[in-house]
Amino acid sequence: MRRLYAVDERVAALGLFVGQKATDAMALVPELDTADADPDGDRAALTALVDWCVRFSPAVAADAPDGLLLDISGVAHLWGGEAALLDDLLARLAAQDIPARGAVAGSAGAAWALARFGKDRAIAPSGEEAAFVAPLPVGALRLEAETAAQLTRLGLSRIGLLASLPRDQITRRFGPQVLVRLDQALARGEEALVFRRPPTPWFARLAFAEPISAPEDLARASRDIAEKLCARLLAAGRGAGRFELAFHRLDGRAECRTVGLSLPSRDPAAIARLFAPMLETVDPGFGIEVVTLAAERVEVLPERQTGLDTLGEIALEDGVAPLVDRLSNRLGAERVWRAAPYASHIPERAIVRQAPFAPRDDGWAKDRPRPVRLLPRPEPIDAIATVPDDPPVTFRWRGRLRRVRRAEGPERLAEEWWRRPPGETAPSHVRDYYRVEDDTGARYWLFRAGLYGGEDPPKWWLHGLG
């Protein structure tokens, strides 16, 4: 059955409504102009609006199919108040031919009710939400259509009338969901919102009287906003490990750039230097009107005390860390790492990749010497040993014959049984390692996989050098 998915203001004035049968609508308005609905396109457009709204708040949630919820706590003063922020938001949407209504309240439920059923651009002061939503119909509680219709038939057409009933009677007659929605609309209950990006109080904004587009202006703006946000971090004794810089263009598109730090920092000069190479790729369009900067992975970063006995030393954050940050942002964080020990006696599994400044864990056994260089994977060799359990006297590797002058071993290692299917064990899973030196002084780390006398002959491998 075909139904109306959305209607404009003129059609709504003629009495048509969302969910109405298309045949009934055509009977009432024969000249009705219709088009097929595109729910996927609507979701994509709403997601684009969520990203666009980052200029107003770092925490924006989509209220499908046609709503937005913004957490403007702590950012309204950047516009001169909540009313000015709301006016600016609705004016920009109208300039893009997007009709919208808005409201401000202390809870998402109250703001939703006022925006859709109350006076446009209503602002409910904190603690006074109940007085603002009481005259609204019960449909403003985001209830199921059947539940709202039942309440209306019983004479409870307004939220104020429903709120005056005893709470136990509401739960007993209409279910617990009605009470939950009522508390959310009256700002008495909490509500979980799914923001497109994690909300953060560490957010700064710069607006320009005239749009900017020159590269030197973009660089100056990135320095200014970094100083503004880092001053707040310094006052709170905190630093951040990730910064996201967004250039908001006149056409509504946002050019976002992100840098990550190996150690938390609040140095605006260092942050601006990391953003500088990325500014060349920013397309200003017809001009940039707003720049925002958000800090993530914020943690406590106390002031650093320098002792008299360490004046000649270079601190980690002043020495290697800036180099690591430049390499990570240029090459990718996954390509800058250091080797760290891992609790495994299998050589190729005893090393893992970690962040450059992750806490160190000296987990390698000191009584088991390992080669200076471990090959990515063992390479097969041809070896000759006089006695089965003795080291080889000669071996051929990469086409060259080498004669063993000294040798140590064996060190027997068995593969980790828990990585094998139950019951699957074989002598080939056992390795005997030898440290050998040839007649030229070169040293190798060899092992024999398997045992003599079995069904399959043992094989020799070279696993490391030095």
C-alpha positions as MATLAB code, in Angstrom:
seq = 'MRRLYAVDERVAALGLFVGQKATDAMALVPELDTADADPDGDRAALTALVDWCVRFSPAVAADAPDGLLLDISGVAHLWGGEAALLDDLLARLAAQDIPARGAVAGSAGAAWALARFGKDRAIAPSGEEAAFVAPLPVGALRLEAETAAQLTRLGLSRIGLLASLPRDQITRRFGPQVLVRLDQALARGEEALVFRRPPTPWFARLAFAEPISAPEDLARASRDIAEKLCARLLAAGRGAGRFELAFHRLDGRAECRTVGLSLPSRDPAAIARLFAPMLETVDPGFGIEVVTLAAERVEVLPERQTGLDTLGEIALEDGVAPLVDRLSNRLGAERVWRAAPYASHIPERAIVRQAPFAPRDDGWAKDRPRPVRLLPRPEPIDAIATVPDDPPVTFRWRGRLRRVRRAEGPERLAEEWWRRPPGETAPSHVRDYYRVEDDTGARYWLFRAGLYGGEDPPKWWLHGLG';
ca = [
       0.000    0.000    0.000;
       1.352    3.395   -1.007;
       1.223    6.073    1.689;
       2.413    9.657    2.015;
       5.964    9.664    3.393;
       6.342   13.464    3.705;
       4.237   16.526    2.880;
       5.076   20.186    2.455;
       3.301   23.101    4.137;
       0.862   23.780    1.288;
      -0.310   20.169    1.152;
      -0.590   20.008    4.943;
      -2.807   23.110    4.816;
      -5.147   21.175    2.502;
      -5.612   18.492    5.164;
      -3.202   15.827    3.923;
      -0.884   14.187    6.422;
       2.024   11.753    6.685;
       0.908    8.111    6.633;
      -2.272    8.828    4.654;
      -3.146    6.435    1.816;
      -2.013    7.807   -1.530;
      -5.374    7.003   -3.128;
      -7.252    8.968   -0.460;
      -4.860   11.897   -0.870;
      -5.330   11.915   -4.655;
      -9.082   11.827   -4.203;
      -8.952   14.912   -1.984;
      -6.353   16.752   -4.095;
      -6.442   15.459   -7.694;
      -3.636   17.785   -8.807;
      -1.307   16.437   -6.071;
       2.314   16.220   -7.288;
       4.103   13.170   -5.835;
       7.540   11.534   -6.075;
       8.892    8.245   -4.804;
      10.324    8.392   -1.302;
      14.060    7.880   -0.825;
      14.659    6.846    2.829;
      18.328    6.010    2.204;
      18.923    9.407    0.652;
      17.142   11.070    3.569;
      19.377    9.279    6.072;
      22.487   10.318    4.147;
      21.277   13.937    4.013;
      20.535   13.911    7.755;
      24.029   12.544    8.455;
      25.505   15.326    6.337;
      23.533   17.863    8.398;
      24.888   16.300   11.605;
      28.441   16.817   10.338;
      27.591   20.352    9.256;
      26.262   21.212   12.726;
      29.698   20.712   14.284;
      30.141   24.461   13.823;
      27.505   24.919   16.534;
      28.319   22.051   18.887;
      30.845   19.219   19.058;
      28.057   16.851   20.195;
      25.289   16.351   17.617;
      22.900   13.405   17.373;
      20.546   12.514   14.543;
      16.861   12.246   15.481;
      15.646   10.252   12.486;
      13.938   10.761   10.212;
      13.898   14.557   10.277;
      15.423   15.928   13.478;
      18.683   17.005   15.079;
      19.634   17.113   18.757;
      22.520   19.409   19.748;
      24.177   19.569   23.148;
      24.999   23.262   23.468;
      26.185   23.158   27.073;
      29.146   25.490   27.400;
      29.108   26.794   23.811;
      26.086   29.123   23.683;
      28.183   32.054   24.953;
      30.186   31.937   21.701;
      27.099   33.296   19.910;
      26.027   35.667   22.649;
      23.427   33.375   24.190;
      21.092   30.493   23.426;
      18.620   32.630   21.486;
      21.309   34.006   19.178;
      22.692   30.508   18.576;
      19.237   29.159   17.705;
      18.494   32.107   15.393;
      21.808   31.636   13.582;
      21.234   27.889   13.151;
      17.705   28.265   11.758;
      18.736   31.169    9.509;
      21.527   29.104    7.956;
      19.180   26.183    7.367;
      16.643   28.495    5.757;
      19.376   29.903    3.487;
      19.886   26.345    2.201;
      16.117   25.929    1.569;
      15.742   23.622    4.558;
      12.645   24.627    6.570;
      13.157   23.968   10.263;
      11.804   24.714   13.719;
      13.866   24.784   16.889;
      13.716   25.016   20.654;
      16.115   25.024   23.615;
      15.477   23.163   26.855;
      17.288   21.377   29.635;
      16.458   17.915   28.300;
      16.216   16.307   24.884;
      12.597   15.311   25.524;
      11.504   18.848   26.372;
      13.372   20.353   23.422;
      11.832   17.756   21.069;
       8.319   18.519   22.316;
       8.701   22.294   22.095;
      10.318   22.234   18.643;
       7.575   20.072   17.116;
       4.441   21.062   19.064;
       5.243   24.317   20.842;
       6.027   27.837   19.781;
       8.883   28.075   17.295;
      12.213   29.154   18.855;
      10.914   28.646   22.364;
      13.545   28.644   25.105;
      12.691   26.918   28.369;
      14.953   28.032   31.246;
      16.541   25.251   33.253;
      14.114   23.960   35.874;
      11.041   25.410   34.146;
      10.535   22.764   31.471;
       7.356   21.418   33.103;
       5.577   24.751   32.764;
       6.489   25.023   29.072;
       5.458   21.514   28.005;
       2.309   21.201   30.163;
      -0.015   22.825   27.523;
       1.308   20.606   24.719;
      -0.638   17.575   23.427;
       0.370   14.107   24.636;
       1.658   13.401   21.127;
       4.668   15.517   22.087;
       5.808   12.740   24.451;
       7.128   10.584   21.573;
       4.629    7.815   22.379;
       3.245    5.140   20.090;
       0.332    6.428   18.013;
      -2.080    3.949   19.610;
      -1.065    4.989   23.125;
      -1.423    8.696   22.343;
      -4.842    8.097   20.795;
      -5.985    6.123   23.844;
      -4.891    8.917   26.198;
      -6.760   11.461   24.104;
      -9.956    9.380   24.133;
      -9.771    9.245   27.925;
      -9.593   13.038   28.118;
      -5.863   13.232   28.832;
      -5.118   15.288   25.750;
      -2.518   17.536   27.404;
       0.776   16.680   29.079;
      -0.194   18.697   32.150;
      -3.331   16.598   32.669;
      -1.346   13.375   32.384;
       1.332   14.642   34.781;
      -1.292   15.397   37.416;
      -2.269   11.720   37.732;
      -0.637    9.472   40.364;
       2.431    7.818   38.929;
       1.417    4.307   39.931;
      -1.884    4.677   38.058;
      -0.063    5.815   34.904;
       2.210    2.781   35.011;
      -0.623    0.364   35.780;
      -2.977    1.597   33.053;
      -0.603    2.639   30.247;
       2.678    0.846   30.904;
       6.072    2.060   32.137;
       7.101    3.624   28.817;
       4.598    6.456   29.200;
       6.116    7.410   32.545;
       9.633    7.284   31.087;
       8.701    9.623   28.248;
       6.846   11.925   30.626;
       9.895   12.261   32.908;
      12.134   12.952   29.913;
       9.823   15.702   28.673;
       9.664   17.259   32.145;
      13.495   17.086   32.483;
      13.173   14.695   35.421;
      14.660   11.594   33.753;
      17.901   10.854   31.948;
      18.053    9.910   28.288;
      20.889    8.253   26.372;
      21.740    9.949   23.076;
      23.958    8.483   20.370;
      26.183   11.323   19.207;
      27.947   11.054   15.874;
      31.208   11.876   17.626;
      32.027   11.638   21.331;
      31.010   14.846   23.092;
      33.909   16.819   24.495;
      33.968   20.015   26.555;
      37.354   20.857   25.038;
      36.148   22.806   22.029;
      37.087   26.222   20.607;
      35.536   28.315   17.845;
      36.647   31.299   15.788;
      34.215   33.247   13.585;
      35.375   35.840   11.036;
      33.689   39.074   10.012;
      34.726   38.363    6.421;
      35.407   34.909    4.903;
      39.061   33.919    4.550;
      40.682   31.754    1.898;
      44.385   32.638    1.612;
      46.818   29.945    2.860;
      48.529   32.389    5.206;
      45.141   33.278    6.727;
      44.349   29.600    7.279;
      47.727   29.119    8.978;
      47.157   32.160   11.189;
      43.672   30.941   12.120;
      44.996   27.487   13.054;
      47.615   29.081   15.331;
      45.089   31.421   16.960;
      42.537   28.733   17.700;
      45.259   26.369   18.993;
      46.382   29.078   21.439;
      42.777   29.632   22.514;
      42.083   25.960   23.264;
      45.516   25.233   24.768;
      45.060   28.130   27.188;
      41.992   26.352   28.577;
      43.892   23.062   28.785;
      46.736   24.786   30.619;
      44.373   26.393   33.114;
      42.864   22.970   33.853;
      46.234   21.203   34.041;
      45.405   18.924   31.121;
      46.765   17.896   27.750;
      45.292   16.152   24.714;
      46.516   13.372   22.461;
      44.370   14.193   19.409;
      43.124   17.415   17.812;
      40.553   17.871   15.044;
      40.573   21.138   13.109;
      37.527   21.987   10.960;
      37.244   24.804    8.395;
      33.559   25.602    7.762;
      32.936   26.979    4.274;
      30.220   29.336    3.114;
      28.505   26.533    1.195;
      28.042   24.512    4.409;
      30.833   22.002    3.772;
      33.424   21.377    6.485;
      37.073   20.632    5.651;
      38.366   18.560    8.602;
      41.974   17.707    9.411;
      43.188   15.595   12.361;
      46.565   15.195   14.072;
      47.553   12.695   16.743;
      50.264   13.068   19.377;
      52.416   10.330   20.844;
      52.316   12.096   24.226;
      49.580   14.431   25.572;
      50.434   18.051   24.875;
      49.045   21.568   25.107;
      51.783   23.374   23.168;
      49.940   25.523   20.584;
      53.068   26.082   18.469;
      53.733   22.352   18.164;
      50.101   21.635   17.304;
      50.051   24.375   14.650;
      53.247   22.954   13.107;
      51.606   19.536   12.746;
      48.589   21.079   11.019;
      50.703   23.290    8.713;
      51.490   20.649    6.015;
      47.802   19.685    5.850;
      46.590   23.211    5.122;
      47.790   22.919    1.526;
      45.061   20.347    0.874;
      42.230   22.479    2.313;
      39.787   23.675   -0.334;
      38.321   26.972    0.968;
      35.613   27.120   -1.709;
      34.059   30.593   -1.647;
      35.610   31.277    1.755;
      35.940   30.025    5.316;
      33.619   31.694    7.832;
      34.176   29.593   10.979;
      37.066   27.512   12.313;
      36.609   25.006   15.148;
      39.110   22.898   17.068;
      38.231   19.928   19.286;
      40.604   18.117   21.651;
      40.206   14.397   22.311;
      41.953   11.867   24.548;
      42.273   14.604   27.191;
      44.078   13.620   30.384;
      45.833   15.213   33.328;
      49.145   16.815   32.349;
      50.812   18.566   35.310;
      53.541   21.134   34.958;
      57.026   19.711   34.522;
      59.573   20.508   37.249;
      63.205   20.723   36.112;
      65.889   19.878   38.636;
      69.333   21.444   38.801;
      70.967   18.082   38.136;
      69.010   17.586   34.876;
      69.481   20.991   33.248;
      71.648   19.518   30.535;
      69.240   16.715   29.677;
      66.549   16.869   27.000;
      63.104   15.792   28.138;
      61.242   13.209   26.112;
      58.522   15.659   25.073;
      61.176   18.102   23.879;
      63.388   15.614   22.057;
      62.094   12.458   20.401;
      58.345   13.053   20.800;
      58.097   15.920   18.239;
      59.918   13.771   15.679;
      57.573   10.843   16.345;
      54.549   13.140   15.971;
      55.763   14.471   12.612;
      56.471   10.984   11.273;
      53.181    9.571   12.553;
      51.059   12.310   10.985;
      52.980   12.171    7.719;
      53.356    8.392    7.295;
      50.470    7.119    9.419;
      50.388    6.119   13.079;
      50.387    2.419   12.178;
      53.809    2.787   10.499;
      55.619    4.276   13.486;
      56.130    1.690   16.225;
      58.682   -0.049   18.391;
      59.243   -3.714   19.113;
      58.146   -4.901   22.539;
      58.374   -8.291   24.255;
      55.398  -10.610   24.368;
      54.876  -13.564   26.695;
      55.588  -16.396   24.259;
      58.534  -18.803   24.051;
      58.089  -19.117   20.272;
      60.646  -16.646   18.820;
      58.494  -15.257   16.018;
      55.657  -14.612   18.465;
      57.767  -13.093   21.236;
      57.708   -9.633   19.625;
      54.740   -7.309   19.117;
      54.353   -3.790   17.799;
      53.575   -1.055   20.303;
      53.225    2.704   20.281;
      56.600    4.448   20.531;
      56.043    5.643   24.113;
      53.902    2.826   25.470;
      54.984    1.553   28.926;
      57.938   -0.792   28.629;
      57.800   -4.371   29.839;
      61.127   -6.183   29.903;
      59.660   -9.620   29.344;
      62.506  -11.324   27.501;
      64.378  -14.046   29.388;
      67.999  -13.080   30.099;
      69.195  -16.708   30.238;
      68.114  -17.410   26.650;
      70.296  -15.432   24.243;
      68.673  -14.508   20.969;
      70.187  -13.372   17.641;
      70.659   -9.717   16.808;
      68.478  -10.101   13.731;
      65.490  -12.422   13.587;
      64.358  -13.266   10.049;
      60.704  -12.517    9.231;
      60.204  -16.250    8.675;
      62.608  -19.229    8.935;
      64.436  -20.106    5.717;
      65.144  -23.760    4.777;
      68.757  -24.978    4.696;
      70.567  -28.228    3.875;
      72.545  -29.392    6.932;
      74.735  -32.378    7.782;
      75.236  -33.519   11.388;
      77.480  -36.390   12.490;
      75.184  -37.397   15.363;
      71.385  -36.901   15.292;
      71.285  -34.660   18.382;
      74.480  -32.769   17.535;
      74.671  -29.442   15.723;
      75.444  -29.523   12.003;
      79.046  -29.559   10.793;
      78.147  -27.968    7.469;
      75.020  -26.313    6.026;
      74.070  -24.662    2.772;
      72.093  -21.432    2.869;
      71.165  -19.322   -0.148;
      73.371  -21.437   -2.371;
      76.562  -21.107   -0.322;
      78.170  -23.853    1.763;
      79.215  -22.878    5.297;
      81.399  -24.908    7.662;
      80.618  -24.762   11.388;
      83.565  -23.974   13.693;
      81.746  -23.511   17.014;
      78.263  -24.419   18.220;
      76.027  -24.261   21.299;
      72.838  -26.171   21.958;
      70.395  -27.625   21.666;
      67.601  -25.497   23.176;
      64.374  -27.410   22.701;
      61.155  -25.497   22.084;
      57.742  -27.017   21.520;
      54.982  -25.183   19.681;
      52.119  -23.820   21.758;
      49.713  -26.719   22.059;
      46.680  -24.493   22.638;
      47.052  -23.091   19.118;
      46.612  -26.591   17.643;
      43.329  -28.452   17.203;
      42.666  -30.943   20.028;
      44.673  -34.117   19.606;
      46.863  -32.780   16.791;
      50.467  -33.288   17.937;
      53.486  -34.468   16.018;
      57.305  -34.578   16.420;
      57.549  -31.939   13.674;
      56.129  -29.437   16.152;
      59.323  -29.691   18.241;
      62.339  -27.482   17.470;
      65.962  -27.893   18.583;
      67.829  -24.577   18.296;
      71.632  -24.191   17.911;
      73.847  -21.121   17.943;
      76.684  -21.731   15.486;
      79.686  -19.830   14.100;
      81.252  -20.614   10.724;
      84.902  -20.467    9.731;
      84.561  -16.791    8.677;
      83.276  -15.686   12.117;
      79.653  -15.199   11.054;
      77.054  -16.405   13.559;
      73.716  -18.057   12.862;
      70.705  -19.338   14.751;
      69.550  -22.685   13.356;
      66.930  -25.170   14.379;
      65.907  -28.684   13.483;
      62.158  -29.289   13.223;
      61.212  -32.848   14.074;
      63.031  -35.833   15.526;
      65.047  -38.570   13.902;
      63.412  -41.959   13.655;
      59.921  -40.654   12.910;
      57.714  -41.079    9.872;
      58.907  -37.782    8.353;
      62.628  -36.885    8.309;
      63.542  -33.752   10.276;
      64.190  -30.500    8.416;
      66.710  -27.762    9.130;
      65.932  -24.047    9.127;
      67.831  -20.786    9.645;
      65.933  -18.359   11.900;
      68.353  -15.569   12.853;
      71.741  -13.922   12.348;
      74.332  -12.644   14.779;
];
